[in-house]
């Protein structure tokens, strides 16, 4: 396809599987029943404007951790839930500090990367467990005393984008969600069977948050048609930025747009 043809196709593609809504609703019900214990421990960092911590969450016999940076000033602050890609580790503390300049507190899940081909064998990527970890961290973050629950946002890249969208679909507190090259979407279109309750395209109709999506049109790790299946089923306000000459990589243009979006929402 030409770029024009590819864009035209993506703007109407909703995926091969038109699954009923109940798998996503089952997840939403499970989130409400998810019980956890959480505690924070200080992390030494020479920045008088921020408090750095590690959050440890225990749920259903599992323990997961997250990095936390919050403003040193008293009171409640906006929360940014941050998720990293499947094949990469969590972003560094210095990168997270950029959100401190916006007055945000950030909670970033620390998850074990998966280096395999998730499309060839999604079972090995353990999406179900990773979804639960992300949701447990989100619920624990929302319970932190400094969080303004009226100003909760989510951000992620690749699979982290998928996890950010997952929280936006299942947790009504999430008001804005910015994602770059999210996955997994459109399993059926990729020839993968039996994954309807993990396909984020089937969660998308539950989303009421504002969503900013960035898609690299040469991405083979998170195929653009899978992203289209998610985006075109989203239930709330949305905006799509396409980058024709990029693969599965970070895009500085999108990072600038993401920061503007979190401060101002969708602006045409």
Secondary structure, 3 states (H helix, E strand, C coil): CCHHHHHHHHCCCCCCCCCCCHHHHHHHHHHHCCCCEEEEEECCCCCCCEEEEEEEEEECCEEEEEEEEEECCCCCEEEEEEECCCCCCCCCHHHHHCCHHHCCEEEEEECCCCCCCCCCCHHHHCHHHHHHHHHHHHHHHHCCCCEEEEEEEEEEECHHHHHHHHHHHHCCCEEEEEEECCCCCCCHHHCCCCCHHHCHHHCHHHCCCEEEEEEECCCCCCCHHHHHHHHCCCCCCEEEEEECCCCCCCCHHHHHHHHHHHHHCCCC
